[in-house]
């Protein structure tokens, strides 16, 4: 295990915007960190810098209190698993898994013990004598993970290793990886563009946007309290609603979001933005998760405005089995709601909507 500290780390490739821009991040020894972001956000560049395959153009990288910017890859005690598994075609699975151990002079009996250990954990026992060309994509990825784990690196880096696999296999490998990490406890950094994967894998999640770190926190923190509109939209499926308007706080103790149409969508007192004085109005984006936007199917226009409700129009629905995703027009603003799958709604139907108390996130407008 190794603790990692990145201090103002940048990486430029020519005159364009940097792939990484002044990144400050501390990773405790033994942590499982998921790094989340879209293509071009700097995820893979970060892994290459940590692995020693590239050098920063600014800032410093520290492992266990020692600066490693000039330390070559083979001296960093780092294991890496790529999106496309790179197995030696002339070796069987056993030979691939023990390859790093053999290169480091580990004795034969210990190599055998470690191979059997990871084979048991990863379901490779029946595949040990087979060549990579006879394996499925999932089996090859399991072998690549086993090879990296078997030598017990201080730091394990995973570069979107599940992205080319189908959903059931991704889910199974994700569980295997968590079990392996809890057993061996290397410092693990897993990069992905899949927010569901990041939330399921990471003890913490670091969100990158165009080379900058926009938020780092537990899966629950980044989901419930995103730090920026980008984080709010990128984490969550469907994404968080960002409703433009002005927020005000009345002396009745309730916050109100006044939409551009003049309509009011109320929020509970616990949702009042910090530092907002009674009577003050502030331009905002009102962030509401789809599952926190309540729908009432009563068609009574009197519901609009009562208890902070508004009348909305159903535009379209998507049935996901366990849930119904409802596309709404709320006073001219598109919004999404997630409700139980048994609810029946039709396009054009008018409904009342309200925000569940304690579930609003405010962003500067």
N, C-alpha and C positions, 0 to 999 in steps of 0.2 A: 504494500500500500504506500501511496505517496500523496502528500498534500500538494496542491498546485495553486500558484498565484500568477495571474496575468496583470501587469501594471502598464497601462497606457499602450497596449499592443496594437500596432497598425501594420498593414501589409498593402503596399501599392504595386500595381502592375501597370507601369506607364503613367500617362497624364490623366487618365480617367479617375473617376471616384474610387477611393480605396476599397479593397475587398473587406478589410477590417479597419476600423477607425477609432483609435483610442480606447480599446477594450480593457476594462477593469473587471476582474472576476476572480474570486477566491473559491476553491473547491477543497473541502476538507478531505483528509485521508479516508479512503474507503467509501466515499459517497457515490451514489448512482445519479448522475446528472444527465438529463435529457436536454439537448440543445435543439430548439425548434425555430424554423423560419422557412420562407419560400426559397425557390431557386434564386441564386445570386445574393443571398443574405450574408454569406461568409462562413457558413457552417463547415464545409469541407476544407476551406483555407485554415480555419481554426485547428482542425484535426491535424493537418499537415505540419503546422507550426509546432504543435505539441509532440508529434511523432519525430520531429527533427528532419523531416523531408523538405522543409523550407525554412527560411529565416525571416523574422520580422524586419520591416524597414523602420520601425520605431517601437520603443517600449522594451519591456523585459519579461521573460518567462522564468519562473522559479519552481523547482521541485524540491520539496522538503527543505526549504530555506537556502537552496543553492541555485544560483543563476545558471541556466542551461542553454542560453541562446547559441553558444558556440560548441555545445556538446553534440557529437554526431549521433545519428539515430541508433546505431548498434550499441551505444553506451548509455541509453536512457532507460532501459528496462521497460519498454513499451511494447504492447501487443496491439495489432490492428486487424480489423475485419472489414473488408470492403463490400460494396454493393454487389459486385460480381465476384463470387469466391474464386480465388486463385490457388488451385491445388496443383501439385506436381503430377503430371499425367502418367509418369513412369512408376509412381509409387502407389501402393494400395492405401486404403484408409488408415490402417495402422501406421504405415510409413509416413503419411502426411501428418497425422496427429503427433507423432513423436519426433518430427523433423527438427523442430527448434530445440528439443531436449538433447537430441543426438549432437547437434551443432555446439551445444554448451557443455558437452562432456558428461552429461548425466549417466550414471551407471545403468546397465541394462535392466536390472531388477526394478529399479525405481522408475525407469521409462515404462516398463510393462505395467506397473501398478497404476501410474497416472493415466495411461491410455485406457485401462480397464475402468478406472474411476469415471472419466469423462464420457466414455462409451455408455456406461450404465445410466448416467444422468441425462444424456442426450439421445438415447435410443439408437446408438450406433453399434451395439454388440453384434448384430447379425450382418453388419456391413463391413467389418474390419478387414476382411480379405478381398474386398472388391476394389476395382480400379475406379477413378473418378468418372471415366467415360460411361460407366454403367449406372451412375447414380442420377436420381431426379434432382431438380434445382434445390428443393428443400433439404435433401440428403447431403448435397454438396455444401450447402450453407451450414448445416449442423457440423460437418467435418471441419470446416474452416473455423467455426467458433470453438470446437474442441481443440484444435491445434493451438489457438491463441490462449485458451484457458489452461491447457495442460502444463505450460511452462511457468504458470503463476506470475505473470508480469505485475509490476507495481501499479502500472496504469494500463487499462484496456480501452481502446478507442474503436468505436463502431460507426462506420460511415454508411448509413441507410441500408443495413444488411438485409432487411426484409421487404424492401420496396417492390421487388420484382416477383414476389410470391403471392399466391392467392390468400384471401382473408382467413380461412380456417388454419392454414399453415402458419401465417403470420402470428395469429393468436397463440398457437401452440408453442412456437419458438420464443415468443415473448415471455411466456410463463417459464420455459426452460431457462431463459437467460436470467430472469429474476431469481430463480432457485439457485443457479450457479453462483450468482453474485452474492447471495446471502450466505453461501457456503464458503467461498474463497475470499470475498471482500476486497478484491482489487478496486482501486479508484476507477470507476467506469464512466465514460463519456460517450453517450449515444446521440448521434445527430440524425434528425429526421424532419421531413416536411409534413408529417402526418400528426395532427394535434391529438388525435385519440391515442396513438402510440406513445407520444410524449407524456401525456397525462397518466397513462397506465404504467409506464416504465420508470419515470423519474421520481426520486425522492424530492428533488427540486427540478424545476424547469427554467431554462434560460432562453429568452425569446430574442432573436436577432432580426433586425430590419435594416437592410442596406448597409451592413457592416457595423451597425451600432447595437449595443445591448440596451433593449428598451425595458426589460423587466426580468427579474429572477426571483423565484419564490416556490412554495409548495404547489402541487397541482391544484389544490383547493384555492389557494391565494390567487393564482393567475387566472383561475376561472371565475371566482366570485368578485374579485377586485382587480380587474385589469388596469394597468398603469396608464395606458394610452389608447386612443381609438384604434390604432393598428392592432394592439394586443387584444382588444375587445372583439374585433372582427375576425382575427386569425384563429383564436381559440374558441371552440364551440361549434357545434353542428346541430341545427342551423346557427349562424353567427348571431352575436348580440345586436339588437336593434339600437340604432343611434338616432334619436329623434331630436331635431333642432328646435330651439325655442328660447324663451327667457324664463329663468327660475326666479320665483319670489317666495318670501316667507312672511306669512301673515301673522297677526297677533293671536290667531286661534291655534297656533302651534303646528300648522300644516304647511308643507311646501307645495308649490304649484308650478307646473311647467306650462307656460303660455305659448302655444304653438303659433306659427306665423299666420295661421288663419284666424287667430283670436280665440280659438277653442282652448279649454283648460284641461290638462290631464293631471290629476292630483297625485300627491305622494305623501306618505305618512311623515310624522314629525321626525322619526329616526332616519329618514332619508334626506333631511335638510342638509345642503352643502355646508361644510365647515366654514366659519368666518362670515356667513351671510347674516346681515342685520335685518331686523324686522322692517319691512317696507322696501328693502333694497331689491333691485332687479339686476340680474346678471345673464349675459348671453351664454348659452350652454348647449351641449349635446347630452340628452338624457339617455343613459345606457340601461337597457332592460333586456334580460335574457328572454327568449321566446317562451320558456316554461314559466316565466314569472309575469307574463301578460295574460291576465284572466279574461275569459270570454263568458258572457252571460247571454243565453239565446233568447231571453225575453225581448220582444220587439217593441217595448213601450218607450217612446221617445223621452218620457220623463226621466228615464234612467240616465240619459246623457247629462253630465254635470253633477249628478248626485253621487256623493262619496267619491268624487274625482273621476267618475266614469265619462266615457265618450261613446257616441254611436259610431260604429265602423261598418264597412261593407266588406263581405267576403268576396275576394276576387277568384281564388282557386284553392284547392286542397290537394295534399299528397298523403295517401294512406301508407304509413310505414308499418302497419300491423299493430305494434304496441302503442303507437302514437299517430296522431293526425297533425300534419304540419299545415297551418292555415295562413294563406297570404291575404293580408288585410289592407284596406285603404282607411287610414285613420285621419280624417280631416285633411285629405289630400296627401298624406305621407304614407308611403308603403311600409308595412311592418309585418313581422312574422310572429305567430303564436304556436306553441306546441301544447296540445291537449291530449287527453286520453283517447285511445283508438276507437272507443265505442261511440264517441260523439258524432252526430250526423249534421253536417253543414253543407249548404248548397251555394254555388256562385250567385252573387247578387243578394244574398240574404243579409239583412241588417242585424247586427248584434251590438251589445254593450261590451266595452273593454275597460279594464282597470288594472292598475299595477299592484302586485302583492307588496305589502309593507316590508320595509327593510331590504328591498332587493334592487334599489336604484343605484347606479354609479354615474357620477357627473363628470363631464369633461369640459374644458374651456371651449366655447363656441367660436 
